[in-house]
Amino acid sequence: MTTKLNRFRLGLLSTAAVALTTAFLAAAGAVAPAHAEDACTPHKIDLGEGKSMMGGCGKLHIALLMAATNNTHLQSAIKGAKDAAAKIGATLDVFDPNWSATTQYNQAQNVITSGKYNAIVGEMNDGNQACKILTETAPAHNVLVAVANEPICDRAAEEGEKLWAPGTLNFVGGSQGRGPFRDWIMHIAKENPGPQKVAVVTGPDLNANTINTDLALKDVKAKFPDFDVVAVVRTDYTVVQGNSKTLPLFQAHPDLTVLISNYSDMTRGAVQAAKQAGVLNNGKLKIYDSGGNIWSFQAVKAGQIVSTRTLLPYTEMYESVIQLGDAWAGKPVPHTTPLEVNDITKDTVDKFKPQY
């Protein structure tokens, strides 16, 4: 499943046309610029709440501040950003903090003060810590910021337009916000009426997806008191921790009826652990996944998990970079771009394709 977004790019003058223009200006007594890009007119880029910065001249040099690079979701996102950068003629460098909010903040500081970059795409591990540096410091240095996947400035639990932080260009994502997670887990609770013993597997504490999963669980608990969450497990989103942290869970709660994981690599590890503990396909345990990667599609077909929900990491970062290019070219850009989410079950698994 791919979101279809039609784009129009500015054409480049041919070498012959540039030479002809130069000759004409010289004959008229004018001095032509050495490069076509030198002739551009700077324009204001709206950052909301009366804030703006100048853009439109020179090439975009983008710093991609990733949360990490150690899984296929992140690698698909990086590919999307690189493909979009190539399309708009921008350079792009990837920064990997390996899930450390402190390291990522230092990377952001270095990017902004280095003078090497005029744009950032930020997927921040701690959106609150990154708020001021991305909404104030970056535009003060004329660095244009797009935010993807993880909202900043205490907006992780917001919905719609409020996911965007003024001072930045935009926010692309929302498929892992409070609303989508709430709707997803509500659906699981409705699908499993009566008393349930539930375990939930999430990522690191400060991660927006973790925050929104926790909030969604509170919403669900208020409406379905029999949906008893007996354990919540934090991981680094890897298969290894998905396995090592759920195996003792299954051993301590052999009567578990529902396991919810908000990322497919963790789910894969949990499926391995459930098999080791002898509870996979025992007729009681149902496993639900969010992520929609290649493995999870196969796991749905094999009956190892009940369903998965699609995420679009490639589209998320591709569109973030494209919108930077649009703003730089003087085109309007929406403050928020929500991405489509689909539930993948045995009935729908052949209708969609995973992005990673």
C-alpha positions as CSV (number, residue, x, y, z in Angstrom):
1,M,0.0,0.0,0.0
2,T,1.5,3.3,-1.0
3,T,0.1,6.8,-0.5
4,K,-0.2,8.4,-4.0
5,L,1.1,12.0,-4.0
6,N,1.5,13.8,-7.3
7,R,4.4,16.3,-7.4
8,F,5.5,18.9,-9.9
9,R,9.2,19.8,-10.1
10,L,10.8,22.9,-11.4
11,G,12.6,22.5,-14.7
12,L,16.2,23.3,-15.0
13,L,17.5,25.6,-17.8
14,S,19.6,23.8,-20.4
15,T,23.2,24.7,-20.8
16,A,22.5,26.2,-24.1
17,A,19.7,28.3,-22.7
18,V,22.0,29.6,-19.9
19,A,24.7,30.5,-22.4
20,L,22.2,32.3,-24.6
21,T,20.8,34.3,-21.6
22,T,24.4,35.2,-20.5
23,A,25.2,36.4,-24.0
24,F,22.0,38.5,-24.2
25,L,22.7,40.1,-20.8
26,A,26.3,40.9,-21.7
27,A,25.2,42.6,-24.9
28,A,22.7,44.6,-22.9
29,G,25.4,45.7,-20.5
30,A,24.1,43.5,-17.6
31,V,26.2,41.0,-15.6
32,A,24.7,37.5,-15.6
33,P,25.1,35.3,-12.4
34,A,27.7,32.5,-12.6
35,H,25.1,29.9,-11.7
36,A,21.4,29.8,-12.3
37,E,20.7,29.2,-8.6
38,D,22.3,32.6,-7.8
39,A,19.5,34.3,-9.6
40,C,16.7,33.0,-7.4
41,T,14.6,35.2,-5.2
42,P,14.5,34.4,-1.5
43,H,11.1,34.0,-0.1
44,K,9.5,33.6,3.4
45,I,8.6,30.1,4.5
46,D,5.7,30.2,7.0
47,L,6.4,28.4,10.3
48,G,3.2,29.4,12.0
49,E,2.3,31.9,14.8
50,G,3.9,34.7,12.8
51,K,7.2,32.9,12.6
52,S,9.0,32.5,9.3
53,M,12.4,32.0,7.7
54,M,14.0,32.7,4.4
55,G,14.4,30.0,1.8
56,G,14.6,29.3,-1.9
57,C,18.2,30.0,-2.8
58,G,20.9,27.4,-3.2
59,K,20.7,23.6,-2.8
60,L,19.0,21.9,0.1
61,H,21.5,20.1,2.4
62,I,19.4,17.9,4.7
63,A,20.4,16.3,8.0
64,L,18.2,13.2,8.8
65,L,18.1,12.9,12.5
66,M,16.9,9.3,13.0
67,A,15.8,7.7,16.3
68,A,18.2,4.9,15.4
69,T,19.0,2.7,12.4
70,N,19.0,-0.8,13.8
71,N,15.8,-2.3,12.3
72,T,14.0,-2.7,9.0
73,H,11.4,0.0,9.7
74,L,14.1,2.6,10.2
75,Q,16.1,1.4,7.2
76,S,13.0,1.7,5.0
77,A,12.5,5.2,6.3
78,I,16.1,6.1,5.5
79,K,15.6,4.7,1.9
80,G,12.5,6.9,1.5
81,A,14.4,10.0,2.6
82,K,17.3,9.2,0.3
83,D,15.1,8.5,-2.7
84,A,13.2,11.8,-2.1
85,A,16.5,13.8,-1.7
86,A,17.7,12.4,-5.0
87,K,14.4,13.4,-6.7
88,I,14.6,17.0,-5.5
89,G,18.4,17.3,-6.0
90,A,19.3,17.6,-2.3
91,T,22.1,16.2,-0.3
92,L,21.2,14.1,2.7
93,D,23.3,12.8,5.7
94,V,22.0,10.3,8.2
95,F,22.6,10.7,11.9
96,D,22.2,7.6,14.2
97,P,22.0,8.2,18.0
98,N,21.2,4.5,18.7
99,W,18.0,5.4,20.7
100,S,19.8,7.9,22.9
101,A,17.9,11.2,23.4
102,T,21.0,12.9,24.7
103,T,23.2,11.8,21.8
104,Q,20.5,12.9,19.3
105,Y,20.2,16.3,21.0
106,N,23.9,16.8,20.7
107,Q,23.7,15.8,17.0
108,A,21.0,18.4,16.5
109,Q,23.2,21.1,18.1
110,N,26.1,20.1,15.9
111,V,24.0,20.1,12.7
112,I,22.5,23.5,13.4
113,T,25.8,25.3,14.3
114,S,28.0,23.6,11.7
115,G,26.7,25.7,8.8
116,K,26.7,22.6,6.6
117,Y,22.9,22.1,6.6
118,N,19.9,24.3,5.8
119,A,17.3,21.6,6.6
120,I,16.5,18.9,9.1
121,V,14.1,16.0,9.1
122,G,13.7,15.0,12.7
123,E,12.5,11.7,14.2
124,M,13.2,12.6,17.8
125,N,13.6,10.1,20.7
126,D,12.6,12.8,23.2
127,G,10.2,15.3,21.5
128,N,10.0,17.5,24.6
129,Q,13.8,17.8,25.0
130,A,14.1,18.6,21.2
131,C,11.3,21.2,21.2
132,K,13.3,24.5,21.7
133,I,16.2,23.5,19.6
134,L,14.0,22.5,16.6
135,T,11.4,25.3,16.9
136,E,13.6,28.2,17.9
137,T,17.3,27.5,17.5
138,A,17.1,25.9,14.1
139,P,15.0,28.6,12.4
140,A,17.2,31.3,14.1
141,H,20.1,29.7,12.1
142,N,17.9,29.6,9.0
143,V,17.6,25.8,9.2
144,L,14.2,24.5,8.0
145,V,12.8,21.6,10.0
146,A,10.3,18.9,9.1
147,V,9.2,16.5,11.8
148,A,8.2,12.9,11.1
149,N,6.7,10.0,13.1
150,E,7.5,11.3,16.6
151,P,5.8,14.7,17.4
152,I,7.7,17.2,19.4
153,C,6.9,19.9,22.1
154,D,4.6,17.7,24.2
155,R,2.3,17.0,21.3
156,A,2.7,13.2,21.2
157,A,-0.8,12.7,22.6
158,E,-2.5,15.3,20.4
159,E,-4.4,14.6,17.2
160,G,-4.8,16.2,13.8
161,E,-3.4,19.7,13.3
162,K,-2.1,19.8,16.9
163,L,0.6,17.3,16.1
164,W,2.5,20.0,14.3
165,A,4.7,22.3,16.4
166,P,4.9,26.0,15.2
167,G,8.4,26.9,14.4
168,T,8.8,23.8,12.2
169,L,7.5,23.4,8.7
170,N,5.3,20.4,9.2
171,F,4.5,17.0,10.7
172,V,4.2,13.9,8.7
173,G,2.8,10.8,10.4
174,G,0.1,10.2,13.0
175,S,-0.4,6.5,12.3
176,Q,1.1,5.9,15.7
177,G,-0.7,8.7,17.6
178,R,-3.0,8.4,20.6
179,G,-6.1,8.2,18.4
180,P,-4.9,5.4,16.1
181,F,-3.5,3.3,19.0
182,R,-6.7,3.9,21.0
183,D,-8.9,2.8,18.1
184,W,-6.7,-0.3,17.5
185,I,-6.7,-1.5,21.1
186,M,-10.4,-0.7,21.5
187,H,-11.0,-3.0,18.5
188,I,-9.0,-5.7,20.1
189,A,-11.0,-5.4,23.4
190,K,-14.3,-5.5,21.5
191,E,-13.1,-8.6,19.6
192,N,-12.3,-10.3,22.9
193,P,-15.3,-9.6,25.3
194,G,-15.4,-10.8,28.9
195,P,-12.4,-11.2,31.3
196,Q,-9.0,-11.1,29.6
197,K,-5.5,-11.3,30.9
198,V,-3.5,-9.0,28.7
199,A,0.2,-8.2,28.2
200,V,1.6,-5.3,26.2
201,V,5.0,-4.9,24.6
202,T,6.3,-1.4,23.7
203,G,9.5,0.5,22.9
204,P,11.5,2.8,25.1
205,D,9.9,5.0,27.8
206,L,10.3,8.5,26.1
207,N,9.2,7.3,22.7
208,A,6.0,8.9,21.5
209,N,4.6,5.5,20.4
210,T,5.1,4.2,23.9
211,I,3.5,7.2,25.4
212,N,0.5,6.9,23.1
213,T,0.2,3.2,23.7
214,D,0.1,3.8,27.5
215,L,-2.6,6.5,27.1
216,A,-4.6,4.2,24.8
217,L,-4.5,1.5,27.4
218,K,-6.0,3.9,30.0
219,D,-8.8,4.8,27.5
220,V,-9.5,1.1,26.9
221,K,-9.4,0.2,30.5
222,A,-12.0,2.8,31.3
223,K,-14.4,1.4,28.8
224,F,-13.6,-2.3,29.1
225,P,-12.7,-3.0,32.8
226,D,-12.5,-6.7,32.1
227,F,-9.6,-6.1,29.8
228,D,-7.0,-6.6,32.5
229,V,-3.5,-5.5,31.6
230,V,-1.3,-7.7,33.8
231,A,2.1,-6.6,32.4
232,V,3.7,-3.9,30.2
233,V,7.1,-4.7,28.9
234,R,9.6,-2.0,27.5
235,T,12.1,-3.0,24.8
236,D,14.5,-1.4,22.3
237,Y,12.2,-2.6,19.5
238,T,14.4,-5.5,18.6
239,V,13.6,-9.2,18.0
240,V,16.1,-10.1,20.7
241,Q,14.5,-8.1,23.4
242,G,11.0,-9.0,22.1
243,N,12.0,-12.6,22.9
244,S,14.1,-12.2,26.0
245,K,11.5,-10.0,27.8
246,T,8.4,-11.9,26.9
247,L,9.6,-15.5,27.7
248,P,9.6,-14.9,31.4
249,L,6.2,-13.1,30.9
250,F,4.7,-16.2,29.4
251,Q,6.2,-18.4,32.1
252,A,4.8,-16.2,34.9
253,H,1.4,-15.8,33.2
254,P,0.5,-19.2,31.5
255,D,-3.1,-18.1,31.5
256,L,-2.4,-15.0,29.3
257,T,-5.2,-14.6,26.7
258,V,-4.0,-11.5,24.7
259,L,-0.6,-10.1,23.8
260,I,-0.3,-6.7,22.1
261,S,2.9,-5.5,20.5
262,N,3.3,-2.1,18.9
263,Y,6.1,-3.1,16.6
264,S,6.6,-6.1,14.4
265,D,10.2,-7.0,15.4
266,M,9.2,-7.2,19.0
267,T,6.2,-9.3,18.0
268,R,8.5,-11.7,16.1
269,G,10.6,-12.2,19.2
270,A,7.4,-12.7,21.3
271,V,6.1,-15.3,18.9
272,Q,9.4,-17.2,19.3
273,A,9.1,-16.9,23.1
274,A,5.5,-18.1,23.0
275,K,6.6,-21.2,21.1
276,Q,9.4,-21.8,23.6
277,A,6.9,-21.5,26.5
278,G,4.5,-23.9,24.8
279,V,1.6,-21.3,24.6
280,L,1.7,-20.5,20.9
281,N,-1.5,-21.7,19.2
282,N,-2.7,-23.2,22.5
283,G,-6.2,-22.1,21.8
284,K,-6.1,-19.4,24.5
285,L,-3.4,-16.9,23.5
286,K,-4.1,-14.3,20.8
287,I,-1.2,-12.1,19.5
288,Y,-1.9,-8.7,17.9
289,D,0.8,-6.7,16.1
290,S,1.3,-3.2,14.9
291,G,3.9,-2.7,12.2
292,G,2.9,-4.5,9.1
293,N,6.3,-5.6,8.0
294,I,7.1,-8.6,5.7
295,W,7.4,-11.0,8.6
296,S,4.0,-10.0,10.1
297,F,2.2,-10.5,6.8
298,Q,3.6,-14.0,6.7
299,A,2.7,-14.6,10.4
300,V,-0.9,-13.6,9.7
301,K,-1.0,-16.1,6.9
302,A,0.5,-18.8,9.1
303,G,-1.9,-18.1,11.9
304,Q,0.8,-17.2,14.4
305,I,-0.7,-13.7,15.0
306,V,-4.3,-12.6,14.6
307,S,-3.6,-9.4,12.7
308,T,-1.2,-6.6,12.1
309,R,-1.7,-2.9,11.2
310,T,0.3,-1.2,8.5
311,L,2.9,1.4,9.0
312,L,4.5,3.4,6.2
313,P,8.0,4.3,7.1
314,Y,9.2,4.8,3.5
315,T,6.3,7.1,2.7
316,E,6.6,9.0,6.0
317,M,10.2,10.1,5.3
318,Y,9.8,10.4,1.5
319,E,7.0,12.8,1.9
320,S,8.9,14.8,4.6
321,V,11.8,15.4,2.3
322,I,9.5,16.2,-0.7
323,Q,7.7,18.8,1.4
324,L,11.0,20.4,2.4
325,G,11.7,20.7,-1.3
326,D,8.3,22.1,-2.0
327,A,8.6,24.8,0.7
328,W,12.1,25.6,-0.5
329,A,10.6,26.1,-4.0
330,G,7.9,28.4,-2.7
331,K,5.1,26.0,-2.8
332,P,2.5,25.7,0.1
333,V,2.9,22.8,2.4
334,P,0.3,21.4,4.8
335,H,1.1,21.6,8.5
336,T,0.1,18.0,9.0
337,T,0.1,15.0,6.6
338,P,-1.7,12.0,8.1
339,L,-0.9,8.6,6.7
340,E,-3.3,5.8,6.0
341,V,-3.4,2.7,8.3
342,N,-5.0,-0.6,7.4
343,D,-5.7,-3.7,9.5
344,I,-4.2,-6.9,8.0
345,T,-6.1,-10.1,8.7
346,K,-6.3,-13.4,6.9
347,D,-9.2,-11.9,4.9
348,T,-7.2,-8.8,3.8
349,V,-3.5,-9.9,3.8
350,D,-3.4,-10.4,0.0
351,K,-4.8,-6.9,-0.7
352,F,-1.8,-5.0,0.6
353,K,2.0,-4.9,0.5
354,P,4.3,-4.2,3.4
355,Q,6.9,-1.3,3.0
356,Y,9.6,-3.1,4.9
